[in-house]
Amino acid sequence: MKINLHTHHYAPLTDTTEVVNQYPEAFNPAIPYYSIGIHPWYIDEDKVKERLLLMDIQLSGKGALAIGECGLDKRIETGLDLQIEVYKQQVLLAEKHKKPIILHCVAAYQEIVELKKKWNISVPMIIHGFSKNRQTAEMLISNGFYISLGKYLMRNPQMEEVLKSTPPDRLFLETDSMEESIATVYKKATDILGRNIEQEIEHNFNRVFNRDCEFSNEHV
């Protein structure tokens, strides 16, 4: 069973479990498994409270697997202080519902690490769409984060080093919004590593998302 840790395009496949990114204001309850979050790009200060209330309800659904994507982005106009406050409120929801967090992080890795320590976050945290170097990946992993690779693994040969250096128990794969299938991403990772990692990632998924071994076959 392949795991697609983060996608914006729901396409039911018999051999894949997808975590579909959803937004509280545009929620589709028919999607079997999803994350729900306020992306830093789409923060509307006047609607944050309303959307957090929606998230609290939506996170109670059987298919709710994670908070996200949420996080920090220092390359957008929205002020960092506001981003941090909205992120903090979502972290509180993650702790309340005992859900992992799927993180969007751009040029704010140090802040993400510092806030994890400051807020004593206990739930698993996954950096989705990782695109930086091996040293940054190792810093994140040493601070308890998981790494999810996808688009940049397909586009940037330098990401091969990141993949090779990431411990098997800290790795996920994803498609995000790209056109390539998750099967293509798995093939790329398998070719780079010289081994099939499908079972390793499924094991990570079951552990991080607190699922039993039967989870992946529920919708086959």
Protein Blocks (a to p, Z undefined) as FASTA:
>chain_A
ZZdfbacbdcddfkbccdddddfklccfkbmbacddddfklccfklmmmmmmmmmmmmmp
mklmbgcdedddfkbfbdfklmmmmmmmmmmmmmmnopacddddehilmmmmmmmmmnop
abdcddehiabdfklmmmmmmnopacddfklmmmmmklmmmmmmpcfklcccdekjafbd
fklmmmmmmmmnopafklmmmmmmmmmnopafklmmmmZZ
